[in-house]
Amino acid sequence: MLCWGNARDGQLGIGAERNPAFEPRNCRVFSGRGLKEAACGGQHTLFLLHDGSVYACGANSCGQLGHGRDGSSPGKPRGGRFGPAASAPAEMLPCL
């Protein structure tokens, strides 16, 4: 997968690099892992793998990374498997 653009919050998934990527760069974290889809927000990104794993990276001021903590978490995406969504109000969330 190739990525480029603003990396200020770690949303490109290329590690702790925070400088803009002005040309496409290889996002090696998913090499050989079967990336199925990517959903890009303004400051965060979600990745869905063929095995059902979901990874998130980038800004997290409203919990949009889904790892249960507030605050930005730049760098390598965090992974997890998701079942049926709980019935709870939500705002500013990404969808795959």
C-alpha positions in Angstrom: 0.0 0.0 0.0 1.2 3.5 -0.8 0.6 6.6 1.3 1.3 10.3 1.1 0.2 13.6 2.6 0.1 15.1 6.1 1.7 12.9 8.7 1.5 15.3 11.7 -0.6 12.9 13.8 0.9 9.6 12.5 -2.1 9.0 10.3 0.0 7.6 7.4 0.9 4.4 9.4 4.6 4.8 8.5 5.9 4.9 12.1 6.8 7.9 14.2 7.6 10.0 11.1 5.6 13.3 11.4 6.9 15.1 8.3 4.6 15.3 5.3 5.2 12.7 2.6 5.1 14.7 -0.6 5.6 11.6 -2.8 4.0 8.1 -2.3 5.7 6.0 0.3 5.4 2.3 0.9 3.4 1.5 4.1 5.4 -1.7 5.0 3.6 -2.6 8.1 1.0 -4.5 6.0 3.4 -6.1 3.5 2.2 -9.7 3.0 -0.6 -9.3 5.6 -3.5 -9.0 3.2 -4.8 -5.4 3.4 -8.4 -5.4 2.3 -9.6 -1.8 2.8 -8.4 1.5 4.2 -10.6 4.4 5.5 -8.9 7.7 5.7 -10.1 10.5 7.9 -8.6 14.0 8.1 -6.2 13.1 10.9 -6.5 9.3 11.3 -6.7 6.1 9.2 -8.3 2.7 9.7 -7.1 -0.4 8.0 -9.0 -3.7 7.6 -7.1 -6.9 6.8 -8.5 -10.0 5.1 -8.4 -11.9 8.4 -10.8 -9.4 10.0 -8.2 -7.5 12.0 -8.7 -3.7 12.2 -5.8 -1.3 12.8 -5.9 2.4 13.5 -3.4 5.2 13.6 -3.3 9.0 13.8 -5.1 11.5 16.0 -7.3 10.3 18.8 -8.7 13.4 20.6 -12.2 12.0 20.4 -11.4 8.2 20.8 -11.5 7.6 17.0 -8.7 5.1 17.2 -10.8 2.8 19.3 -8.1 1.7 21.7 -9.9 2.9 24.8 -7.7 5.9 25.6 -7.9 9.6 24.8 -5.1 11.6 23.2 -3.1 11.1 20.0 -1.3 7.9 19.5 1.0 8.4 16.5 3.1 5.6 15.0 2.4 2.1 14.2 -1.3 1.1 14.0 -2.8 -0.8 16.9 -4.8 -3.9 16.1 -7.8 -5.8 17.3 -10.8 -7.8 16.3 -14.2 -6.4 16.6 -17.5 -8.1 17.1 -21.0 -6.6 17.1 -21.1 -3.0 18.1 -22.3 -2.1 21.6 -25.3 0.1 21.9 -23.9 3.4 23.0 -24.0 7.0 21.7 -21.0 8.0 19.6 -19.7 11.0 17.7 -16.7 11.8 15.5 -16.1 8.1 14.6 -14.7 6.5 11.5 -16.3 3.7 9.6 -15.0 0.9 7.4 
